[in-house]
Amino acid sequence: MNNIGIIGLGKVGTNLAFNFLKRGITVYAHSNKEIPQATLEKIKSIKLTTACDVVKNAHFIFLSVKDSEIRTTFYEILPCLDSTKAVIILSGAFDLKEVKSEKNINIVRMHPVRAFVDNDFSDIEGTLFVVEGDSKEVLDIISFLGCKVSYMKEFTPLYHASLTFASNFLVTLFNISKELLEQAQIEESFDVVYNLMEITLKNIKENSEVFALTGPIERNDIETVKKHIESIQDELTREIYILLSLKTVEVAKKKNPCNNYSELTDFLKEMLWKKK
């Protein structure tokens, strides 16, 4: 593995290029967007060229473009592809069945389970990649990067929906919690939320996602839940609290199968019905 091709230099593509260059691999890349000078300084040995030249010079071609652009990009480079090439799609939401070719091109998903931010030039080692498709060479790439692998037997949008809950919605929940603390005039609201989330994740890792559950819903404390709902002024936030509470009851039942949560459940559903 001497040459790697990357089409699309957004957050993921740039980080991947950085990691390959760091490990002595030649990277050919193409981007339709202008790359900031600060970014180019971090990947200054990269070889920027046309999309077709990327394909010609690399055996592995990573498509790191938006999901809405994957199909178009694939068919744009298809005339330059042949059966010796492997196209690696980095998206977790794109259905590989949308791109086909009679050229017997190996098309594989290699999706990093990781939240990338702008100007992320961190080492990717230890990152988990979910792989769909048959390619021992792709597994060799993951091993070369010092990463881990999990397999997707058959594509389903539920996979990416799950990651949205774990990553994107976690950020949303952080913001909601922080806003409520600020409304309660609690100082250092960021640190309070961050520290609690950090401890909760640690408890999940050590005790499981069920036995890490604590709080008024797990205790079946209806009065406290009522006070929470009454105190939340924003209508959307109140509804989110009720909906999440109903899902949390399901977790509480797993932890405490002998407890009767029917009264709490009925109350929450009534609050939701009143909202509608």
C-alpha positions as CSV (number, residue, x, y, z in Angstrom):
1,M,0.0,0.0,0.0
2,N,2.0,3.0,-1.3
3,N,-0.6,5.3,-2.8
4,I,-4.1,6.3,-1.5
5,G,-6.6,8.4,-3.3
6,I,-9.2,10.7,-1.5
7,I,-11.9,12.5,-3.3
8,G,-13.4,15.1,-1.0
9,L,-11.4,17.0,1.6
10,G,-13.9,17.8,4.3
11,K,-13.6,16.9,8.0
12,V,-13.2,13.2,7.4
13,G,-11.2,13.3,4.2
14,T,-8.7,15.8,5.6
15,N,-8.2,13.8,8.8
16,L,-7.7,10.6,6.8
17,A,-5.2,12.3,4.5
18,F,-3.3,13.6,7.5
19,N,-3.1,10.1,9.1
20,F,-2.0,8.4,5.9
21,L,0.7,11.1,5.2
22,K,1.8,10.8,8.8
23,R,2.4,7.1,8.3
24,G,4.5,7.7,5.1
25,I,1.8,6.9,2.5
26,T,1.5,9.0,-0.7
27,V,-1.9,10.6,-0.9
28,Y,-3.5,11.8,-4.2
29,A,-6.6,14.0,-3.5
30,H,-9.2,16.0,-5.3
31,S,-11.6,18.6,-3.8
32,N,-14.2,20.7,-5.5
33,K,-14.0,23.2,-2.7
34,E,-11.1,25.6,-1.9
35,I,-9.0,24.2,0.9
36,P,-7.9,26.7,3.7
37,Q,-4.2,27.6,3.8
38,A,-4.0,26.5,7.4
39,T,-5.3,23.0,6.4
40,L,-2.9,22.8,3.5
41,E,0.0,23.5,6.0
42,K,-1.0,20.4,7.9
43,I,-1.2,18.2,4.8
44,K,1.4,20.0,2.7
45,S,2.8,16.8,1.1
46,I,-0.5,15.8,-0.3
47,K,-0.8,15.7,-4.1
48,L,-3.8,17.7,-5.3
49,T,-5.0,16.8,-8.7
50,T,-8.1,16.0,-10.8
51,A,-10.5,13.3,-9.7
52,C,-9.5,11.1,-12.7
53,D,-5.8,11.4,-11.9
54,V,-6.6,10.4,-8.3
55,V,-8.1,7.2,-9.7
56,K,-5.2,6.5,-12.0
57,N,-2.6,7.0,-9.4
58,A,-4.2,5.0,-6.5
59,H,-5.5,1.5,-6.0
60,F,-7.8,2.5,-3.1
61,I,-10.0,5.5,-3.8
62,F,-11.9,6.9,-0.8
63,L,-15.1,8.8,-1.5
64,S,-15.3,11.4,1.3
65,V,-18.0,13.6,-0.1
66,K,-21.5,14.4,1.1
67,D,-24.0,11.6,0.9
68,S,-26.0,13.5,-1.6
69,E,-22.9,13.7,-3.9
70,I,-21.7,10.1,-3.6
71,R,-23.7,8.6,-6.5
72,T,-22.8,11.5,-8.8
73,T,-19.1,11.4,-7.9
74,F,-18.9,7.7,-8.4
75,Y,-20.4,7.8,-11.9
76,E,-18.1,10.8,-12.7
77,I,-15.0,8.8,-12.0
78,L,-16.4,5.5,-13.3
79,P,-14.8,5.9,-16.8
80,C,-11.4,6.0,-15.1
81,L,-12.1,3.0,-12.9
82,D,-11.3,-0.6,-13.7
83,S,-11.4,-4.0,-11.9
84,T,-8.0,-3.4,-10.3
85,K,-9.4,-0.5,-8.2
86,A,-11.3,-0.5,-4.9
87,V,-13.7,2.3,-4.1
88,I,-14.1,2.9,-0.4
89,I,-17.2,4.8,0.7
90,L,-16.8,6.5,4.1
91,S,-20.5,7.2,4.6
92,G,-22.6,5.4,7.2
93,A,-26.0,6.3,5.7
94,F,-25.4,5.7,1.9
95,D,-26.8,2.5,0.4
96,L,-24.0,0.8,-1.6
97,K,-26.7,-0.6,-4.0
98,E,-27.1,2.8,-5.4
99,V,-23.7,2.5,-7.2
100,K,-23.2,-0.3,-9.7
101,S,-20.8,-1.1,-12.5
102,E,-20.2,-4.0,-14.9
103,K,-16.5,-3.4,-14.5
104,N,-16.4,-5.7,-11.4
105,I,-15.1,-2.8,-9.2
106,N,-14.8,-3.6,-5.5
107,I,-17.1,-1.2,-3.6
108,V,-16.8,-1.2,0.2
109,R,-18.1,0.8,3.1
110,M,-15.5,1.8,5.7
111,H,-17.3,4.1,8.1
112,P,-15.4,5.6,11.0
113,V,-17.5,5.6,14.2
114,R,-16.1,8.9,15.4
115,A,-17.2,12.5,15.5
116,F,-14.9,14.6,13.4
117,V,-14.7,18.4,14.0
118,D,-13.3,21.2,11.8
119,N,-9.5,21.2,11.7
120,D,-9.3,17.8,13.3
121,F,-5.7,16.6,12.8
122,S,-5.7,14.1,15.6
123,D,-4.3,10.5,15.3
124,I,-7.1,8.2,14.2
125,E,-5.5,5.2,15.9
126,G,-8.0,3.2,18.0
127,T,-11.0,4.4,16.0
128,L,-13.7,1.7,15.2
129,F,-14.5,1.3,11.5
130,V,-17.7,-0.4,10.4
131,V,-17.1,-2.4,7.2
132,E,-19.6,-3.5,4.6
133,G,-18.4,-5.5,1.7
134,D,-15.7,-8.1,1.1
135,S,-12.2,-6.8,1.0
136,K,-9.3,-8.2,2.9
137,E,-7.2,-5.3,1.7
138,V,-9.6,-2.9,3.4
139,L,-9.1,-4.8,6.7
140,D,-5.3,-4.4,6.1
141,I,-5.8,-0.6,5.8
142,I,-7.7,-0.5,9.1
143,S,-5.0,-2.6,10.7
144,F,-2.3,-0.3,9.2
145,L,-4.0,2.7,10.8
146,G,-4.1,1.0,14.2
147,C,-7.9,0.9,14.2
148,K,-10.6,-1.6,15.1
149,V,-13.2,-3.2,12.9
150,S,-16.9,-4.2,13.1
151,Y,-18.9,-5.7,10.3
152,M,-22.2,-4.6,8.8
153,K,-23.9,-7.7,7.3
154,E,-26.5,-5.8,5.4
155,F,-27.1,-2.0,5.1
156,T,-29.9,-0.5,7.1
157,P,-30.5,3.2,7.9
158,L,-31.0,2.2,11.5
159,Y,-27.2,1.9,11.8
160,H,-26.7,5.6,11.2
161,A,-29.8,6.6,13.1
162,S,-28.3,4.8,16.1
163,L,-25.1,6.8,15.8
164,T,-27.1,10.0,15.5
165,F,-28.6,9.3,18.9
166,A,-25.2,8.5,20.4
167,S,-23.4,11.5,19.0
168,N,-25.5,14.3,17.6
169,F,-28.4,14.0,20.0
170,L,-25.9,13.8,22.9
171,V,-24.7,17.3,21.9
172,T,-28.4,18.4,21.8
173,L,-29.0,17.0,25.3
174,F,-25.9,18.7,26.6
175,N,-27.2,22.0,25.3
176,I,-30.7,21.5,26.8
177,S,-29.2,20.6,30.1
178,K,-26.9,23.6,30.1
179,E,-29.7,26.0,29.1
180,L,-31.9,24.7,32.0
181,L,-29.0,25.2,34.5
182,E,-28.5,28.7,33.2
183,Q,-32.2,29.4,33.7
184,A,-31.8,28.1,37.2
185,Q,-28.9,30.6,37.6
186,I,-26.4,27.9,38.3
187,E,-22.8,29.0,37.8
188,E,-20.3,26.9,35.8
189,S,-23.2,25.2,33.9
190,F,-20.8,23.8,31.3
191,D,-18.7,22.0,33.8
192,V,-21.6,20.7,35.8
193,V,-23.2,19.1,32.7
194,Y,-19.8,17.8,31.3
195,N,-18.8,16.3,34.6
196,L,-22.1,14.5,35.0
197,M,-22.1,13.2,31.5
198,E,-18.5,12.0,31.9
199,I,-19.4,10.1,35.1
200,T,-22.6,8.7,33.5
201,L,-20.6,7.3,30.6
202,K,-18.1,5.8,33.0
203,N,-20.9,4.1,34.9
204,I,-22.3,2.8,31.6
205,K,-19.0,1.3,30.7
206,E,-18.5,-0.3,34.1
207,N,-22.0,-1.3,35.0
208,S,-23.9,-1.5,31.6
209,E,-26.4,0.9,30.1
210,V,-29.2,-0.5,32.3
211,F,-27.6,-0.6,35.7
212,A,-26.0,2.8,35.2
213,L,-29.5,4.3,35.3
214,T,-30.3,6.5,38.4
215,G,-32.7,9.3,39.1
216,P,-36.4,10.0,39.8
217,I,-37.7,7.8,37.0
218,E,-35.7,4.8,38.1
219,R,-36.9,5.5,41.6
220,N,-40.5,5.7,40.4
221,D,-40.7,9.2,41.9
222,I,-43.7,10.7,40.2
223,E,-43.9,13.8,42.3
224,T,-40.4,14.9,41.3
225,V,-41.1,14.2,37.7
226,K,-44.2,16.3,37.9
227,K,-42.2,19.2,39.4
228,H,-39.7,18.9,36.6
229,I,-42.4,19.1,33.9
230,E,-44.0,22.1,35.6
231,S,-40.8,24.0,35.9
232,I,-39.8,23.6,32.2
233,Q,-41.1,26.7,30.4
234,D,-40.1,25.9,26.8
235,E,-42.8,23.8,25.2
236,L,-40.5,21.8,23.0
237,T,-38.1,21.0,25.8
238,R,-41.0,19.9,28.0
239,E,-42.2,17.5,25.3
240,I,-38.6,16.1,24.9
241,Y,-38.5,15.6,28.6
242,I,-41.8,13.6,28.6
243,L,-40.8,11.5,25.6
244,L,-37.4,10.7,27.0
245,S,-39.0,9.9,30.3
246,L,-41.3,7.3,28.7
247,K,-38.2,5.6,27.0
248,T,-36.4,5.8,30.4
249,V,-39.2,3.9,32.0
250,E,-38.4,1.1,29.7
251,V,-34.8,1.0,30.9
252,A,-36.0,1.3,34.5
253,K,-38.2,-1.8,34.1
254,K,-35.1,-3.8,32.9
255,K,-33.2,-2.7,36.0
256,N,-36.1,-3.2,38.4
257,P,-38.4,-5.8,36.9
258,C,-40.4,-6.2,40.1
259,N,-41.3,-2.4,40.3
260,N,-44.7,-1.2,39.0
261,Y,-44.2,1.8,36.8
262,S,-47.7,1.9,35.4
263,E,-48.8,5.0,37.4
264,L,-45.7,7.0,36.2
265,T,-46.3,5.8,32.6
266,D,-49.9,6.8,32.6
267,F,-49.1,10.2,34.0
268,L,-46.4,10.8,31.3
269,K,-48.8,9.7,28.5
270,E,-51.5,12.0,29.9
271,M,-49.1,14.9,29.8
272,L,-48.2,14.0,26.2
273,W,-51.9,13.8,25.3
274,K,-52.6,17.2,26.9
275,K,-49.8,18.6,24.8
276,K,-51.5,17.3,21.6
